[in-house]
Structure formats: structure tokens, C-alpha cells
């Protein structure tokens, strides 16, 4: 086998992997996981604001 044949196999392999990743990313089963990941930053923000508010109230109660 020569260099051109190996490059052809490599090109086909990379293309098949690309199609697999695209299929995985757009499959219906992944939508829930991606939505949770996209909204997780907002969940962390709510949790940190609740923690800050409770800390402020505790410090006011201690004064």
C-alpha cells in the first residue's frame, strides 16, 4: 500500500468519526443532558446568592 491509499483510509475514518459525533450531538437522548449543562450556570448563581443572603442575615443577627 502506498501513501495515497493510507491517506484515503484516514480521510474516510475521520469522516465517519465526524458523522458519529454529529449524530450523537443531535440525538434526542442527549437533549436533556445538554439542557441541564446549559442551565447549570444559572443554578450555581442562584445557590451562591442564597448563600450570600443567609450569610448577610446571620451577620446582622450577630450584631
PyMOL commands that set and color helices and strands:
alter all, ss='L'
color gray80, all
select helices_A, chain A and resi 3-25+28-62
alter helices_A, ss='H'
color red, helices_A
deselect
rebuild
show_as cartoon
